[in-house]
Amino acid sequence: MASFRNKSMVLCLWLATSFGLVYESVLAELQRFEHPTKGDGTLSFLVVGDWGRQGDYNQSAVARQMGIVGEKLDVDFLVSTGDNFYDDGLTGEHDPAFVDSFVNIYKARSLQKQWYSVLGNHDYRGDVEAQLSPSLRKIDSRWICLRSFIVNAEIAELFFVDTTPFVKEYFFEPKNHEYDWRGVTPPKTYTRNVLKDLQSALRESTAKWKIVVGHHAIRSVGHHGDTKELVERLLPILRANNVDFYVNGHDHCLEHISDDKSPIQFLTSGAGSKAWRGDLKEMKGDGLKYFYDGQGFMSVKLTQTHLEIAFYDVLGTVVHKWTMSKQLHSSI
Ligand SMILES: *[C@@H]1O[C@H](CO)[C@@H](O)[C@H](O)[C@H]1NC(C)=O
């Protein structure tokens, strides 16, 4: 399981007494988790998004297949791309949805690993502080959900980004939804700091593989399409820092798009429960490699030199596979 490295807190206390001024910038450093891998130089994990529906809409069927694939790959951990609890996040730390949609659904032995989760826009419609609360780990120790953070898994470093506050529509045209914006206002300052922290963490990273995780898509041909704010503000940072892939949820589908200006792959794994929206936007450019609007999930297998991504449907069938070799920068 992961260990906290609360370097920033210790540093802060020391710096606060020495130089009051730098306190704030050090405090902003992203929280890091060290996740030692199996020791054979490989890493594997599953990615699922948009799932918490008490098992309905095939959530349980997807979970079952995740258990089987997780066993086969001997996964190190799991990643959730957000929209963890429908429709409106958690109502509090004791919301039974945590048990009904997470604890009692992902029960397979292979899934009893650390889960690293970001928040989706639906999670922001509930009590965000409750979903982020460490007290949920007393109910199920697998649960780690933070806004933005880093998981260092030796050969790979994963950078989790809180994307909801980037999307202007939620602030300016919230329709009949209420969002819990505690701690993220004003969004302009908040998102600027997130990007600043991400940029310096990416620059300092010496990991072989750099993976960025968020809830909203940068590129998508699904229902919501591209997230304009992320294309404008996040993508340039990923391109400048040799990120290998960006993985998200939000659109309830499995999809793979290649960037036209860099080796970055855009992967959507947002098919953890309700799916089948049936709308496919017209693609600008020709990077679309795969699109499936039914339920499923994704696996990632890494060695020092090879990457293998696979998408699975609700029956556990591999519906799309993509491999890449680091030295050659080629795709098969
Ligand atoms: C569950 O999955 C099956 C197989 O893909 C599909 O036919 C069915 O429509 C799905 N059910 C729901 C509620 O999405």
The ligand as an SDF file (V2000), in Angstrom:
LIG
                    3D

 14 14  0  0  0  0  0  0  0  0999 V2000
  -25.1320   -4.5930  -20.0780 C   0  0  0  0  0  0  0  0  0  0  0  0
  -24.2220   -5.1640  -21.0120 O   0  0  0  0  0  0  0  0  0  0  0  0
  -24.8350   -5.8990  -22.0590 C   0  0  0  0  0  0  0  0  0  0  0  0
  -23.7260   -6.5070  -22.8850 C   0  0  0  0  0  0  0  0  0  0  0  0
  -22.8890   -5.5400  -23.4550 O   0  0  0  0  0  0  0  0  0  0  0  0
  -25.7220   -4.9780  -22.8640 C   0  0  0  0  0  0  0  0  0  0  0  0
  -26.3650   -5.6970  -23.8850 O   0  0  0  0  0  0  0  0  0  0  0  0
  -26.7520   -4.3320  -21.9560 C   0  0  0  0  0  0  0  0  0  0  0  0
  -27.5040   -3.4040  -22.6800 O   0  0  0  0  0  0  0  0  0  0  0  0
  -26.0450   -3.6350  -20.8000 C   0  0  0  0  0  0  0  0  0  0  0  0
  -27.0340   -3.1160  -19.8700 N   0  0  0  0  0  0  0  0  0  0  0  0
  -27.1170   -1.8250  -19.5770 C   0  0  0  0  0  0  0  0  0  0  0  0
  -28.1740   -1.4630  -18.5830 C   0  0  0  0  0  0  0  0  0  0  0  0
  -26.4050   -0.9680  -20.0560 O   0  0  0  0  0  0  0  0  0  0  0  0
  1  2  1  0
  1 10  1  0
  2  3  1  0
  3  4  1  0
  3  6  1  0
  4  5  1  0
  6  7  1  0
  6  8  1  0
  8  9  1  0
  8 10  1  0
 10 11  1  0
 11 12  1  0
 12 13  1  0
 12 14  2  0
M  END
$$$$
